């Protein structure tokens, strides 16, 4: 009997981590970041094609994050209950449909709708990967290899940097529609790999019976959506005319809190989450880290095209050093146990990069842009790995899918803030003055990230105390 067959049937042998799971895990998890980043260099040509200013094309960014921020914890909870296979296949199939819609879109409105579909479709990949890691740990009786977690983090942060370059190449070959068409083959491969390799029922999990609806907590999910959507809409368009949206968020948040505290099987167990200060700190770090990361990705990339005068392809090429440095940093720090060092490295790297960004002008030599990409590679590689490992260590194993989904939700809240800050800083044109204004916002977020890390005493206890049983870095088997 093969390991995969044993896993699918629920046998609990002591074989090592099944590496046949790695390709679908990685491919599914990168569908979201590739769609998040590939559009960075497509915003200008899409705007030119439809006669839309940056304030309108920004919805192509926000729409995906709105759908994903809402969908990630919901799909993650479904994965916790039903296992990753069905949700993975459904989600990746929807990505293919969205790719067709986007490729054939006759106008900006349909294109935005395609991005919403992409957001929901890509929700399953990352929570499914984290759930599979936990399932394999239960099957083998040992923690999943640290190398697998590192590969997952490296793939996600690498795609986040490769995206603009890939987008530039596709636009150069066949126009911006190719950035949507790419999803069709990616989805097809994901569905095939998922159908062939993902277990039908992971070890230690039994499908809910009888009380399925109660376990889903549909009222809790609905109130979560009612709380999150107006908040995200407000962050997309920070105007005085939208003052009522935060009020709706607060009211829905109060109702959501009451519901979850009294639900037998809550969608998000607020009692457990509220008592898990280290995990809450991780979510806060994710929010501010992604303000910096995505403000650079979208804002700086737009400035290199409009304010500095680079083509979409060259704007993508400038970010290659960030990809290389990020990979090197992730692989290097992934070998070491503990979270504090990784987080401090990311914090200092963010602050240094934002300070350097403030020195650039339209007359700066090209090598200074490349140097900035090199510096940004340090937090890009360190933060993504540290935040992912933090959730794996700090979350309740029974809710790893929804916990991983919430990590992405907070990350997308940060990306929404970054999108709004970029739109507010640039207005109708990505000028150097606007880029400097954006850099000051990013610098403030970087300092806040450092403060949250320094003030989190649980990180020091983890660094100086005994290894946590759930710490993936302690496991070397199969790495």
Residue, then its C-alpha position, 0 to 999 in steps of 0.5 A: x500500500x502506498x503512503x498516499x493510499x494509506x493517507x486517503x484511507x485513514x491509516x496511521x503509519x509512521x512513514x515520512x511526510x508525503x512529498x507528493x502533496x507539495x506540488x498541489x499545496x504550493x501551486x494552490x497557495x500561489x494562485x492568490x499572490x500571483x493574481x495579486x501582484x501580476x496586475x501591478x504592471x497591468x494597471x496602466x495599460x488597462x487604464x489606457x485601454x478603457x480610458x480609466x484613471x488610476x482611481x478607477x483601476x485601483x478597484x482591480x486591486x481592491x476587488x480581489x482583496x475584498x473577496x479574499x479577505x472575506x472568503x479566506x477565513x470562511x473557506x478555512x473554516x470549511x476546510x477545518x470541518x470537511x477537509x481540504x480536497x473538495x474546497x481545493x478543487x472547487x476553488x481552483x476550478x473557479x479560478x479557471x472560470x475567472x480567467x476566461x471571464x477576465x480574458x474576454x471582458x468588454x469593459x472595466x466593470x466585467x474585469x472587476x467582476x472577474x477579479x472578485x471571482x479570482x478572489x473567492x477562487x483563490x481562497x482555498x489554496x493557502x488554508x488547504x496547504x496549512x491543513x495538509x501540513x497538520x494532517x500529515x503531522x497527525x498521520x506520521x506522528x511527527x511535525x511536518x518538516x521545517x523545509x516544507x514550511x519554508x518552501x511554502x513561504x518561499x513560493x508565496x513571497x517569490x511569486x509576489x515579486x515575480x508577478x510584476x516581471x511575469x506581468x510585464x512579459x505577458x503584456x509585452x507578448x500579447x497585451x494585458x488580457x494575457x495576465x488573466x488568461x494565465x489563470x486558465x492553465x494554472x487552474x487546470x493543472x491545480x485541479x488535476x494535481x488536487x484530484x490525483x494527490x489530495x487525500x479524500x479524508x485526512x487522518x483524524x477528521x470525520x465529516x460532520x453529521x447531523x449538525x452540519x449547519x450548526x457547525x458551519x455557524x452560518x449566522x456568524x459567517x453572515x455577521x462577519x461579512x456584514x462587519x468586514x465588507x463596510x470596513x473594506x469599502x471604507x478603506x478603499x475610499x477614505x472620504x468624509x462621505x463614507x463616514x457611515x461605513x465605520x458605524x455599520x462595521x461597529x454595529x455588525x461587529x458588536x452583533x458578531x461578538x454576541x453571536x460568537x460568544x453564545x454559539x455552540x460551535x462558533x465560526x471564530x471562537x472569540x474566547x480562545x482567540x481573545x486568550x491567545x495574545x501571541x496570535x493576535x499580535x501576529x495578526x496585527x504584525x501581518x496587517x502593518x507588514x502588508x501595508x508596507x509590502x503592498x504599498x511598495x509593490x503597487x505604489x512604487x511600481x506605478x511610480x517607476x512607470x509614470x514618474x520615472x518612465x520605465x516600461x512595464x517590462x523594465x519596471x518588473x525587471x527592477x524588482x528581480x533583486x528583491x526576488x533573489x534576496x527574498x529567496x536567499x533570506x527565507x532559505x537562510x532564516x528558515x534553518x533557524x528555530x525561533x521567531x523573534x530574530x526573523x521578525x526583528x530582521x524584517x522590521x529593521x529591513x522595512x524601516x531601512x527600505x522606506x527611508x531609502x525610498x524617500x531619497x529617490x527622485x525622477x533623476x535618480x540613477x537606475x542603480x538606486x532603484x535596484x538597490x532599493x529592491x535589494x533592501x526590500x528583499x530582506x523583509x520580503x523574505x523574513x516577514x512572510x516566513x515568520x508570520x506563517x510559522x507564527x500561525x502554525x505554532x500559535x494557532x489551535x491545530x483544530x482550527x488551523x485552516x480558519x486561523x491561516x485564513x484569518x492571517x490572510x484576512x489581516x494581510x489583505x486589510x493591510x493591502x487595502x490600506x496600502x491601496x487607499x494610501x497609494x490612491x490618496x498619495x498619487x491622485x491622477x498621476x504617480x508623481x515623485x512627490x506622491x511617492x515620497x508621501x506614500x513612503x512616509x506612510x510606509x515608514x510609519x507602518x514599519x515603525x509600528x511593526x517594530x514596536x509590536x514585535x519588541x513589546x511582544x514578550x511571548x517571543x522572548x519566552x519562545x526564543x529562550x525557553x524550551x522548543x515548542x512541541x508544535x514548532x515546525x523548526x524542531x523537526x528535521x525528518x524528511x526535510 
